[in-house]
Amino acid sequence: MQEVDIALIKKRSIRGIFALTYRTFAIQVLGFAANFILTIFLTPAIFGVYFVVSAAIAFLSYFSDIGLAAALIQKKDEITDIEFRTTFTIQQILVVSLVVIALFASSFIKSFYHLDEKGIFLFQALIISFFLSSLKTIPSIILERNLKFEKLVLPQIAESLVFSIIVVVLAIKGFGITSFSIAVLARGLIGLITIYIISPWKIRLGFSKESAKRLLHFGIPFQANSFIALLKDDLLLAYLGKVLPLAQVGFIGFAQKWAFMPLRLIMDNVIRITFPSFSRLQDNKNLLGKAVEKSIFASAFIVFPSLVGLVIMSPYFIQIIPRYSKWEPALASLAFFAINACFSSVSTPLTNALNAIGKIKISLYLMVFWTIATWVLTPVLIIVMGFNGVGVASAIISLSAVFVVYLVKKYIDFNIVPIFYPLISSLIMGFLIYILMLMLKVNAYSIFIGIVLGAILYFALIFVMAKKMVLADLQLVKENIFKK
C-alpha cells in the first residue's frame, strides 16, 4: 500500500509541477504584458501608491487564519469535517474583525501616506478583496491535500485574466490608480466563483476545542513564521513609503517585481506542490531527500539562467522601449534583487522541507534572523546609498542560504552539488552574451538574437556538464506525465 501511495504522490507531484508551471507561465506572460503596458501609461508615483497600499493589506492577511490552513495540509491523517468547520469558523472570525478594523483605519492610512480619495478607494477595494479571498481557503485546502494542482491553478488563471484586462484598459483610458481598484474587486469576485465551481464545499460553521488545539500546535509557529516574514518584507515596504519619495518606492517595486519574476513562475509552483508532497513523504527520509534534491535542481535549472539573462539584457530593453527610460534608475536595484532571488530559489524549498517534516521552529528562528538583519541593514544602507540600499541589503542577507543548507542537511540527507551545474552554465552564458551585446548595435533584432543565443548556450552547457542527470530527469518526467 505504501508503494502505491508513494507512486501516486510522485505521479501527481510531477504532473502538478508541469500543470502549474505551464498554466502559470500563461499567467506570467499575461502579467508581463500587463505590467509592461502599465509601466508605460502610469507614473512611478502611482506604482509607489499601489505597492505601499498592497503591503498594508498584506499585513492583515497574516492574521487571517493563524496557520490553520497549513496545519491541515501538513496533517498526516485524513482531515475530518469538524476540522474543516473549525478552521473556517476561526478564520472568518479573524477576517471579519480585521476587515472592520481596516475600514475604520482608512482615515489614518489616508493621512499617514498622504493619499487622495482615489488612493483610499484602492485601500478599501483591497480590504474587500481580502475578505473574498478568505472564503476560498477550504476549497483550496481540499485540492492541495489531494495534490490536484492542475485544478488549483484555474482560479488563478481566471483572476489574472480579469485583473490584467481591466487594469490595462482602464489605465489606457486614463483612470490612473482607480484602474487597480476596480481590477482588484473584479479579480476577487471571479476567483471566489471559480474555486467553488471547481472544488465545491458547503460553507458551514462549527467548532471543536480538541481540533483547534491540535491544529494550532503546528499552525501558530507556522503563522508566526509568516508574520515575521511580513515584518521583514511587506512592513518594510510600508516603512519605505514613509521615508522615501513614492517615485523611489516605485523604482524599488519595479526592480523587485522583475527580479522576482522567475521565482513567481517557478518557486511559487514548487513551493505549492512540495509542501503537501514533502508532508506525505515525511516518514520516508530516503525518498524525501531525493525529492528535495529534485526540487532545488528544478528551481535552479530555470531561475539561475533567467536571472542572469534578465540582468544582462535589461539595460538594452530600457534603451529601445519608448517611454521606458524613466525606469533606468532602477537597474542597479534590479541586479541586487536578482542576487537575492538566486539564493532564495535554493533556501526557500529547503525551509519548506523543514516545515513539511514538522521542524517549524527552526524555520521560525531563521526568519527571525533574516528580519533583524533586514531592519538593521536596510535603513543604514539607505542612508549610505539611497534607495539602492534596499536591494544591496537584500543581496547581502540572501547569502545566508549557505547556512540553511547546513541546517537542513542535519535532518534530511540530500546532495547540493547538482545546483552548481545550472549556476556555472548561467554565469558562462551571461558572460558570453554580455560580450556579444557589446559588439552589436542595440535594437530589437540584436536583443532577440541575444536571447535566443543565450538560451541555446545555456542548454548546451548544462547538457554537457550534467548529461546523465538531465536525461534521468527527462525520463522520470516522461514516465509520470504520459503514463496512465
Sequence and secondary structure as in RCSB ss.txt:
>XXXX:A:sequence
MQEVDIALIKKRSIRGIFALTYRTFAIQVLGFAANFILTIFLTPAIFGVYFVVSAAIAFLSYFSDIGLAAALIQK
KDEITDIEFRTTFTIQQILVVSLVVIALFASSFIKSFYHLDEKGIFLFQALIISFFLSSLKTIPSIILERNLKFE
KLVLPQIAESLVFSIIVVVLAIKGFGITSFSIAVLARGLIGLITIYIISPWKIRLGFSKESAKRLLHFGIPFQAN
SFIALLKDDLLLAYLGKVLPLAQVGFIGFAQKWAFMPLRLIMDNVIRITFPSFSRLQDNKNLLGKAVEKSIFASA
FIVFPSLVGLVIMSPYFIQIIPRYSKWEPALASLAFFAINACFSSVSTPLTNALNAIGKIKISLYLMVFWTIATW
VLTPVLIIVMGFNGVGVASAIISLSAVFVVYLVKKYIDFNIVPIFYPLISSLIMGFLIYILMLMLKVNAYSIFIG
IVLGAILYFALIFVMAKKMVLADLQLVKENIFKK
>XXXX:A:secstr
 HHHHHHHHHHHHHHHHHHHHHHHHHHHHHHHHHHHHHHHHS HHHHHHHHHHHHHHHHHHTTSSTTHHHHHHH 
SS   HHHHHHHHHHHHHHHHHHHHHHHHTHHHHHHHTT  HHHHHHHHHHHHHHHHHHTTHHHHHHHHHTT HH
HHHHHHHHHHHHHHHHHHHHHHTT TTHHHHHHHHHHHHHHHHHHHHHS         HHHHHHHHHHHHHHHHH
HHHHHHHTHHHHHHHHHHS HHHHHHHHHHHHHHTHHIIIIIHHHHHHHHHHHHHTTT HHHHHHHHHHHHHHHH
HHHHHHHHHHHHHHHHHHHHSTT GGGGGGHHHHHHHHHHHHHHHHHHHHHHHHHHTT HHHHHHHHHHHHHHHH
HHHHHHHHHHTTHHHHHHHHHHHTTHHHHHHHHHTTS    GGGHHHHHHHHHHHHHHHHHHHHS  SHHHHHHH
HHHHHHHHHHHHHHHSHHHHHHHHHHHHHHHH  
